[in-house]
């Protein structure tokens, strides 16, 4: 056997006879029936410089002749053989078989003995094909003088398959897609965005397969045109174009838009839509064919624009564009994804002669949801749930990225921490049940000083009612602020000397302006919130707030029924002209006008929400229920002036953390791990023997135990006063490990470090669940690893195999991520709230991000040490009547925007194009090939990057 030749022949199980469809030359004879070519076949691409050649001479043994032919071809039985020569020729510019043989540039030739009738395979170590050069090979039977068909091949290490005309464009909607017209009145216009000018597009004397192209040479440079046929709503389109970097920059992205009317910029709006935005494109010295993903037009569009988006504005490239094609396609945006969210074209290689792969993680705005989904009422989120699994939201998520070991280890760490608390949770539940059995009944306060509240004010008159101003928060209504749990008051029981020991109603001055509870509720609780909401800083008062307001207080060391009495009394006094604590707006009270004459909005936080909702229901029953009337009197005159409650992270359903704290303070034996976590969270402990347990048993912690809040207080919360709520979950600081992360592990689901979102919404289901499919797509890949895995850990804590927790909607993640592809079925229906409690928006904030910690980390929620983006707000409006009843301004229904966040892997690769009408002249056309590593869609409120959740409540609630 010839040195360097490896030969293998065997019986073929499948025989592929490849025949060439061209005639023989004058110099060579051929007998096609005696030759079989298996590989490489005619007009094929090989991915190695030394391919294996597989062929046969003579009739290949039939499958029926099993024993004798197989033994023969395996070499166990002597068989006849012929001397055969294999030859490889360079084809050059030949356009026919005759020209190949006339050119006769032999690149390689080798003679060997070939067993007749056997499939023969040969490799040659000394054969080295050049990449992207055309070759043809054949073999000749030297004993008969006959030769095989000529087989044309080309070597490309990596390539895109398919002999596709890269410039084919059926029914192109673009005028002058090749930029061949030099007419300055041409079809393409340009706009520099930073100047109010228009002119014809700048043309350049070089093109992709022609001699003209358009040049984009500035980071604000856009070209656009009116299409020769409009894009039709509901139809699918694909954009293909060619580009080349004339002068390199720092990389760029290509943004293609559709629009109507006059061009107004590249930001999507009512008239402008993003067709597609590529990942980072490399500087390329040769022409590159770039396809965009298929896109469905959500409206009719008459024009198109193309913009180059530099990665670095200081280093913009100069880019040539050519061969622009916009055509209808049978593909949809979902065709490149499988049912599990993975794409069909995932590969793992680096292209030769390319700066790749280039990985880009980026986001872009698609536009207003009401425009993107014109056939649906997008002012609420009910349409998300239509047909669950077949929603109109489409294929919002794709995921081809494997979890790193670091991520898997981090997730395992969370789950290990969480599992350590199971025994503690059971022990606390049992012990707290015994504690609650020792507490007093409602409305049986041991203080004889509790007396009914009377309507004895004569000063104020509704005739001096102040006209409302829709330019102000809540249209200028007066505001009552009710704080949450004052930890300082609880902590005061274990300090020496004890503090916050004053009680209502025996020590009323402690609850009014300059009192200890009032000072705590303002300087350490509401002041920064008021500064943000009303444009007035109570800490350094200059001018007046937009609205008059009153901060009311109660003691955490007393039960809720007494706290309600204290709050009602303070509101009643303000309404009666006792303005202690009332901070007046620029419209001062004159004549007989008093607080509340223009209506009242009660803004609550945390425990304050439980106080307010229970107060509303009790007040409306105070004339008919004897126990309530004996305790409070008929107090309907107070709540009749209240138009609404705005509940911010409110504790309508109580708090598991309050239950755990009560357990800790009641000397229930807990694990050291949980004890440390709780002590860190509430910032104090109960030294043994210092505080009588009755102190805790008579505190508001008892009312915050979820079982107490739901069974004893929830029945009192139904009233005619509407409550609009803001809920939060997965706070920045609690996404980290450590004591706060442990607390979140104990609560077994989403929370804001203190409350479940369902408690904040007054939902009767504590941890709503859905049956999951497509688990991988539940992972929010746009988050940092800690936050991402904290979300997954919380989602996974639902009971039952295949179940997951959700926040307010199973199709909307806490970060606004659309997750309908993961919903197989609902276990618990959303929006099962107590009557007249309505959710408005959700945030990624923690429990204090809306009060004294507002804007502590800019527009990001959470502590500054938490470096992940944490600024999301999403609409969770279920009840459309909020708009028609004037509770929520209709503009809020149009605020939701759809964002895309994705990571791509970009290559540019060669595709061999065999020019039609020629014998064989392969040409290399470079194509940009962009793979989606992951993609997610988000529904977020407009300006969520700069606003806080409370901003939307003040901007859109009760704006008459």
N, C-alpha and C positions, 0 to 999 in steps of 0.2 A: 504494500500500500504506500502511496506517495506520502512523503514526510509532510506533516502539517495538515493532513486530510483525515477527518473523522467521518466514517461511513456507517450508516445503519440502514438496513432494509428489513422489512417485515410485511406480513399480510395486512392489507388495509381493511379495516372494518367498514369505513365509509370512503367511497371513491368519488372524488370531485373531478370531473373532466372539464378542464378550462380550455376552450378553443378560441383562437383569435379570428377575428372577422375580416382579415385583410388577405390579399392574394400573395403568392410567392414571387420572389425576385427572379431575374433572368439568370443569376449566377448560382442560385441554390435551389435544390429540390426538396420537397417536404411531403410527408405521408402522414396526415393527421391521425388516421385511425390507429397507427402503431405507437403513438406517443400520448402520455398523460402527464399533465403538469398539476401538482398539488399546491406548492407554494415556493416562492411568492408568486401569486397569480398576476395576470396582466393588469396594468394600471393600479398597482397597489403601493402603499407606503410601508416601508420597513423601519423599525425603530432601533436597529443596530447596524453598525458599519460592516458587520460580517454576518449576513443572514444565512440561515440554513436553506438549502435547496432540496426540494422533495419532488421526485418525478419517477416515471417508469417507462420502460421500452417493451413493446410487445403487448399482447393482451393480458390484462391483469386477471389473476385467477378469480373465478367466480366464487361467491360465498358458499355455494353448494359443495364445492370440492374442498372439503375442510382439511382432511388429514394430509394428503400428499402435497398440496401447494404450501400449507403452513410449514411442514417439515422442510420443504425445499427452500422457502424464503428465510427460514431461521438458520439455514446453513447446515442442517443435519443431513441433507440429501444433496448430492451433486446436481447442479443445474447448469444449463447453458448460459453463457455470458457473451456480451459484445464489448469491444473497446468503444468507449464513448468520450467525446470531448465536450466539456461545459465551457461556454464563452460568455463573458460580460463585456458589453460595448457601451461607450458613452454615446448618448444620442445627440448631444449638442443642440443645434437649432433645426434638426431634421423635422420635416413635416410629413414624412411617409417612410414606409419600411425600406423602399429603394434608397432613400437618402441616408438612412442609417448605415446600410451596408456599403454605400458609396463612400461615406465618411470613414467608415471602417477603422475607428479608433478603438483598438482592443485594449480594454483596461485589465482584463484577467482572462486566463485560459488554462484549463487543466484536463488531462486525459486520465481515464480510469476504466476499470472493468466493471460492467453493470450486469447483474443477473437478470435474465429475461423474465418478464412477467411479475417482477417483485417491485414493491414500492421502495424507493431508494432515497436515502437522506445523506447529504454531505455538508460538512462545515469546513471552511478553509481559514486557518489562522492568519495566513498572509494576505487575505482579501480585506481591503480597507476602502469602503465607499466614502466619498465626500458628501457632506450634508447639503441637501437642497440641490443636488445635481441629478439630471435625468440619466438613467441607464436602461439597457435592454439585455436580457439574457436568453440563451437557448442552449440546447444540447444536440449533438450530432452523432448518429450511429455510424461509426467509421467503416463498418463492414458492409452497410447497405448504401452509405452516402446520403442518407435521408436525415433531415433535421426536424426538430420540434417547432412549434409556433414560437414567435418572438414575444417575450413577456417584458412589458415596460414597468420599471420600478423607480422609486426615489427614496432616499434615506432622509428621515427627519426624526430626531431623537424624541421630540414631543411635538404634537400637532393636534389640530382639530380636524376630525374626520369629515368626510362628505365632500363630494365634488359639487359645491354650491357656488353659483355666481354671486360674488360678494356685493355686486352693484345692482342686483336685480331688485326692482321696486315696482310692485304692481299697484297701479292706480295711486301714484304718489300725490299726496295732497299739497306738496310744497311746489311753489313756482321757482324755477331756476335753482333746483337743488344742487346743480353742478357749478353755479356761479359763473357761467360762461359769458354772460352779457356784461359789457363794459359801459352800457348806457347808465349815465349818472342818475337817471330817473328809474333805475332798475327795481326789481321786485323786492329787494332786501333794503331795509333801513337800519340805521344805527342810532344808538342813544348812549351817551356817556354817563347817564344817571346823575352825576354830580354837576351837570350843567343843563340848562333848559334849551338843548339844541338837538336838531335832527338833521341827518344828511344821508346820502346813499352810502351803502356799505363799502368799506375799503377793500378793494380786490388786490390779489397778489398773483404774479405771473408764474404760478406753479400749482398744479393740482394733482389729485390722486387719479392717475390714468387719464388726465387731461391737462390743460395748460392754464387753469384758473382756479382760484379758491378765495375765500374770505379771510381776512386777517383780524384777529382780536388781540389788541396790544395793550389794554389797560384793565386794571382790576375792576373798573366800573363800566366796562364796555359791554354792550348788548346789541345783538342784531335781531331783527324781527321782520315779519311780513304777514300780510293777509293771505291766508291759504286759498288755493284755487277751488277748494271744496271744503265746507265746514266739517269739523269733527262732530259726530252725532252722539247724543246722549245715549248711554247704555251700550255703545259699541266698544270693542277692544282695539287698541292701536299699539303699534310698536315703532320706535324711532331707531334708525340706523344712520350713522354718519362716519365720515373719515376725518381724522385730525393728525396734525404733525406739529411738533414744537419747533418754531423757527429760532427763537431765543430762549434758552433754558431759564427756569425760575426755581422755586422751591416746591414744585408740585402744585397740582390744581385739581379741582373737581369741575364737572360739567353739569350745568343746571338747564333743563329744558322745560319751558312753561307754555301753557295754552292760555289765551286771554280773549276777551271781547272788548269792544270799544277802543279807546285810545290806550296805548301802552303806558302803564303807571308805575312800573318798577317790578322787581323780582319777588317781592313778598306776596304770598297768596292772599287773596281777598275775594270779595263777592264776584269779581270779574276775572280773576287770575288763578290758575291752578298749576300745581307742580306735576308735570308728567313724569319726571324722574330726576334723580340726583345721583351721580356716580360716586364711588369711592375715590380715593386719591389716584389720579392718573399720573404716570411717570413722564418725565421729559423723554421724548422719543425722537430720534433723528430720522426715522422713516415713518411713512404713513401708517396709520393704525385705524382699523375698522372697529367702531365702537357701537354695540347694540345696547339699548336700554331695556329694562324689564317691560313686559306688556302692561298696558295701563287702560283702565276703563273710564271713559269720559262720563262724568256725572252731570254734564250739561252740554249744550251745544256751544262750540267754541269756533271762532272765525279766524283766529290768528295764532301764531307761534313765535316764541322768542328763545334765544340761546344765549347763555351767559357763562363765562369762564370765572370760576370762583377760586382765587389763589389761596393756597394754604398760608402763605405769608404775604400780606399786603405790601411789604417792603421789597419783595422779590417776585413781582408778577411775571409770568412767562408771556411770550408772544406766540400765539397759537393760530395755526391755519385750519380752517374748516372746509370740507368739501363733501360732495356726494350725499347731501342731506335727503333722507327718505322718511316720510311719515305715511304709513299705510295701514289699512285695516288688517287684522290678524285673527285667525281662529283661536289663538291662544288666549287664555285669560291670565290675570295676575296670579291665579292659584295653580296654574298648570305646572309650574316648576317646583311644586311641593307635593309630598306624599301625605297620606292621612295622618301620619305621625309628626308632620311638620318639617320633615327633612327634605332637602332639595334632591333632585335627580342627578345633578351634574357634579357632585362633589368629587374632586380629585386631589391628589397630594403630590405635587411635583413643582419644580421651579423651571421656568422656561429658559432655554438658552438665549443668549443675546437679549436679555431682559433684566430690568431692575425689579425683580420680583422674588417671591410674592410680596406685594405691598398691602399691609394690613391697615385698615382704616376703621376706626370707631367714630361714628358721627350721628348727628340727629338733624332732622329738618321738619319744618311745619308743612303739613299737607293742606290745612285750611280749616274753615269753620265747619263743624259737623253738620249744621243745618244745611249747608251748601253741598256737602259731600253725599248726604243721604236725603235727597229732596222728597222722597216718597214716604218719609217717616216723621212722626212728631218727635223731634229730638229735644224738646224743651223739658222732658222728663227722661228717666232712664228705663221706663217700662218696655220700650222697644228692644232693649238688649235681650229681654227674656222671651221674645216671641219665638216659639218653636224650639227653644234651647237646643243647641247642637246644629240648628239650621237657621241661625240668626242672619240678618242682613249685613253683619259686620265682616263677613268674608274670612280670608286666610290672613289673619293679623300677625301670626307668629310663625317663625321658621327657626329651627335649631339644629346645627350640625356640629356643635362644639362639645367636646368631651369634658367632663368635670375633671379638674386637676386634683391630684392627690391632696394638695393643700386644702382645697375646698371640701373634699370629702372628710378630711381630718377635722376641720373646723365644724362641720355639720355634726359629726359624731360627738365632738366636745359639747355642743349645745344639748344634744339629745341625752348625753350621759348626765349632764347637770340637771336636766329636766327630770330624769328618772329618779334622781335621789330624793325628790320632794314628794313622791307618791304617798309614802307612809305618813309624812307630816300632814299632807292635805286631809287624809282620812282621820287622823288624830284630832286635827283642828275642828273638822266638821262635827265630830262626836262631842268634843268638849264644849264648843260654842252652843250646841243645842242645850246643854246643861246650864250654861250661863244665861241664855235667853229665858229659860224657865224661871230664873230668879229675878227677872226685871219686872218693873211695874207695868200695868196696863196704860194705854193711852188716855189722855185727858183726866188723869188722876194725880196731878202733880202734888207733892207734899207741901207746897207753899200756899198758905192761906191768902197770901197777897195776890195771887192770880185772880184777877177779876175781869168780867166781860168788858169789852171795849165799846164805848158809847160814841154816838155821832153827835157831839156837842159843839161843833164849830159853827159860828154864825158869821165869821168874817168874809168868807169866800163866796163868790157869786159866779155862776156859769155865764152870766151876761158879759163878763169880761174875758171870755174865752179867746185865746190868741189864735189868729189865723195861722195855718200851717205853711211851712216853707219847704217845697220839694227839693230845694237845693241843699238842705241840711240832712244829716243823718236822721232817719226815721221821720223825715219831714218836720223836724223841729220839736217833736214830742219830748216831754221831760223823761228822764231816765232814772230808774232805781237800780243800783248795783247791789247784788247779794253775793257775798264772798263764799268761798268754799271752806273746807276744814282748816281751822287755824291751828297748825301744829304747835305754835308757840303757847297756845292756851293749854293744850294737853301736857306739853313739856313743863309748863309752870307748876304742875302738881308734884313734880319730882325734883324741883330746884329748892335750894335753901337760901333765903326764905322763899316760900311758895309765892307764885305770881298768878295773875289772871283768876283769882279766886272770887271775884265779884259775880253776883248772880242777878238774873232778871226774875222779878221786877223789883227786888229789894234794893239794888244798886243801879238805878237807871242811868246815872251820869256816866258810868263806865261805858255805856253803849252809844252815847251821843257824841257830838263833836268834842274833841279833846279828851275823850275817854280812852281807856287802855285798849278796848276792843276796836273802837273806831280808828285809833292811830294805827293799829296793826292792819286793819282792813284797807287803809289808804296807802300809807308809805311803803308797806311791805307786800301789797297785794294789787290794788287797782290803779295806782298812780301812773305807771308806765303804759298800761292799757288805755287809760283815759287820754294820755298825751298822744298816743297813736291815733285814737278814734275821734277825738273831739278837737284836736289841735290846740290843746291847752295843757301846760305842765303844772300839775298841782304842787310839785316840789319847789318850783321857782315861778310862782304865778305872775304872769304878765298878760294883760288883756283879759278876755273872758272866753269860756268854751262855746262851741257852736250850739250846744243844748244845755239847759239847766239839768243838774243831776243831784242825786242824793245817794250817799253810800250808807246802807243800813247794816246792822251787825247783830250777832247772836253769839252765844258762848258754846264752844265745843264741849265744855264740861257739863252741859245740860242736855236733856233729851230734845228731840226735834219738835214735839208739840209746844214746848216752852219757847224754843227758838222762833217758831212761827208767830207766837204771841208777841214776842219782842219786835219782830219785823213789821207786823201789822200795826203795832202801836207807833212805831217811828214813821211809817208812811202816813198814817192818820194825822199825826202831829204836823207833818210838812204840808199836807193837804189843807189843814186848818189854819195855816199861816204861821206856825211855829217853825221858823226857817233855820233852826240850828242844824248845821251840816249841809244845807242846800247851797250848792254853788250855782249862782244864777248866770244865765247866758247874757249876751249883749242886749237882749230884750228884757229889761228889768221888770219885776212885778210891780204893777202900779194899780192904784185904786183897790179894788177888791179881788184882783187876780191873785191866785195862789198856785202852789205847786200842783201839777196834774190837770189844770184846767184845759190844757191843749192835748190832753191824753198822756198816757204813761206807757213806756216800754220797760219791762223788767229784764235786765241783762244779768244772767246768772253764770256762775262757774262752779263746777264740782258739786259739793254738797249743797250749794246755793240753789241748784236746779231742783233737788229733792225738796228743799224748803219751799220754793215758789210753786211748783206744781201741786204739792199737797195743800199749800195755802189757798190756791185758787179753788180747788175742789171743796175744801172745808168751808170757805167763805160762801160759796153758792149753796151750801147745805146748812149754813149757820142759822137760818130762820126756821128750819124744819126739823133738824136733828137735835133732840134735847141735850145730849152729851156735849155736842159741839157748841150749842148755844150757851150752855152753862159755863163753858170754858172761855169762849171768845166773844160771846154776844153776837148780834146780827151785824156782821161786818161786810155785807154785800156792798155797802156804799163805798168801801175802799176799792174793792176789786172791779167795780163797775167802770172805773176810770182807766183800767188797765187794758190796753188794746192787744198786747201780745207779750210773750216771753221769748227772748233770744237766749237759748241754752248753749253754752260753750263748754265742751268737755264736762257736761253735767252728770251728776251721779243719780239719775232717776232709778236705776236698778241696783243701787248700792255698789260696794267695792269689795272684791276679794281681799285686797291689801288691808282694808279696814278690819276685815274679819281676822286676818293673820295677826295684825297689830294688837287687836283685842285679845287674841290668844296669847301673844307674847307678854302683854302687860298683865294678863290674868294668871301668869306663872304656869301656863300649860307647858309641859315638857316637850321641847322641840329639838331637832337635830342641831348640832353646833353650826352646820353650814347655813341652815335657814335662820337660826338665831342671829348670826353675824349679818346676813343679808338684810333682815328686818331692822336690826339696830342701826345699820348704815342708812337704811331708807327713811326711817322715821326720826333718826338722829337723837334718840334718847332711849333709855331703858327704865324699868321700874325696879329700883334697888329693893332687895328683899326687906320686907317689914316696914318700908317707909310709907307706902300709900295703901290705904284700905281698898280692897277690891271693889267696894261699893262705889268708889269714885268712878271707876271705869264702867261699872254696870249702870250708872246714871248719866253717862256721857252720850254724846251723839254717835259714838262708834257703834253702839247697840243698834241704832236705826239704820246705819250704813251696812250692817251685815246683809248680804244679798237676800237671804231667806226672809229676813224681817222687812226689808224694803219692798219685796215683791208681794208678800202675803198681808202685811199690816198697813203699808202705806200706799201701794199701787191702787187699791180700790178707791182711795180718796183723790186720786190724781185726775180723774175725768172731769173736765169743766168746759165751758164755752169759750174760754180764753185760749187762743191758738198758741202753740209753742213751736218755734222753728229752731232746729238744732244744727250745730257744728260738731262733728265727731272726729276723733284722731286715733291713730294707731301707729305702731312700729316707730316709736320715737327714736331719734338719733342716738341718744345716750344709752337707751336700753338695748340697742342692737349690739352693743359690746358685751363681752363676757364680764365677769365680776359680779358683785352683789346685786346691781340693778338688773343685769341680765338674768341672774338667778330668780329674782322676783318674777320677771316675765315668764321664766320657765315654769314657775309654780302656778301661774294663772292659766296655763294650758290653752292658749289661744292668743288672738290679737288683743292688744291693749295699749294704752298710752302711758304705761308704767304704774297706773293707779286703777283705771277703769276699762272694762270692756267697751268697745264701740256700741254694742247693743244696750249697755247700761246708759250710755250717753244719748242714745236715740229713744230710750224708753221702749225698747223692743222686748216682747214677752219671751223670746227665745234667747237664751244666754249665749250660746255659741252655735249659730246657724251653720248647717252643713250642706254640702252637695256631694253627689257621687262622681268620682273623678275618672277621667280618661286622659291620656296624653299628659302624664305627670311632668314630663320634661319641660313642657311649655308653661308651667306655672312659675318657673324660675325667672325672675326679673334680671336679665343679664346686664342691664344698664347700671345696676347698682354695684357698689363695692362689695367685696366678698362677705364681710361681716354682716352688712345690712341685708344682702341677698339671702344669705343662709339663715339669718334670723327670721326672715319672712317665711322661708320654706319650713323652718322648724315650727313656727306658729301655725302654719297652714296644716301641718301633718298631725296636729294634736287632736283631731276629731276622733270620736269613738267609732269603731267599726271599720273593718277592712274595706279599703277603697273609698273611704270618705275623707273629705277635707273641710276645714273651716273656711268661712269667708267673712268679710267685714260687713258690708251692707248689701252688696250685690254679688252673686257668685260669678258674674261675668266681668266684674270690674275689680281689679286688684287694689290694694291699699295705695299703691303709687300711681293709680290711674291706668294701669296696664290692662288691656283687653285680654281676657282669659277664657272667652267663650269656647275656644277649641278644646279646653280641658274639662268642660262640663258635660257629663254623661246624662245626669238627671238631678233634679232637686230633691233633697231630703226635707229641708225646711224652707218654706216659702219666705221670700224677703218681705220687708216692710210690715211686719206684724207688730206695729207700735200701739201703745195705749192711745185711745181716742184723742184726737186733736194735737198729737205730737208728730211733727213732720220734719224729716231730715232734709237739709239743704245742701250741705257740702261736707266732704271729708278731706282731712289733711294728714300729712306724715309727721305732725308735731307730737310733742309729748305733753304731759298734763299741764305744765306751767308755761308753755310757749305762748299762751293767749293772755296771760295776766302779767305777773311781775317779771317774767323772762322774755317778754315779747321783743323781737328784734335783737336778742342777745348775740346772735350769730348772723347778722344781716338778714337776708330773706330766707336763709336756711333755718330750718328747725333744728333744735338740739344744740348740744354744747359745741364750742369752737373746736375742741379736740377731735370731734367727729368730722372727718374730712370728706366723706361722701356727700354728693348732692342730696339734699333732703328738703326740697322746697315745693312739693307737689300739692295741688288742691284740685279736686274734681267735684263736679255736681253729682249729687245723689238725690235729686228731687224725684219723688214718686207721684205726688199728688198735683195734677195740673190745675186744680182749683185754687192753689196758692196764687196763681197769676190772676185769675178772674176775680178773686176776692180782694185783690189789692195788697195781699200780704207780701208778695214778692214781685218786684218790677219785671215786666215782660222781657226786658233786655237781658235779664239773667239767663233766660232760656236759650239765648243765642251766643252765650259766652264760651261754650265748650269748643275747644280746638283739638284736631287730631294731629299728633306728632308721631314721627317714625324715628326709632333709635335702632341702629343696626351696626354690625361689624362685617366688613367684607374682606375678601382675600382676592386681590387683583393680579392677573398675569396678562402679558400679551404673548400670544402664541401664533405660530404659523399655520395657515390652512393652505393646502395645495389646491390650486384651481386649474383644472385642465380646460384650456380655452376651447370653446365650442367651434366646430367647423374646421379644426386642425387635427392632423393625425395624432400628434401628442406634443404639446408644448406646455409643460407644467410651469405655473407661476406661483411664487410665494406671496400670499396676502396676509399681512399681520392683523390679528384680531385681538381686541381686548376681551378677556374672559374673566368675568367677575363672579366669584362664588360668595354666597351669603353664609357666613359662619353662624350668625343669628340675627334675627329681626323681631322687633316688638312694636306694636302700635299702642298709643296712649291717648286717653281723653282727659285733657287738662284744661283748666279755666284760663281764659285769656289773661295775660300778664302774670301768670303764676310765678314767673321767675323773680318778680320784684314785689309782689303783694303777699300779705299774710292772710290767713283764713278770716280773721276778724274784719279785714278791710272789706271783703265782699258782703259780709253781714250788714255792716253800716252803710254800704253803698247801695244795696238793693232791697233791703227789708223795709217795708212800709214807706216806700217813696211814693207818696200820693201823686 
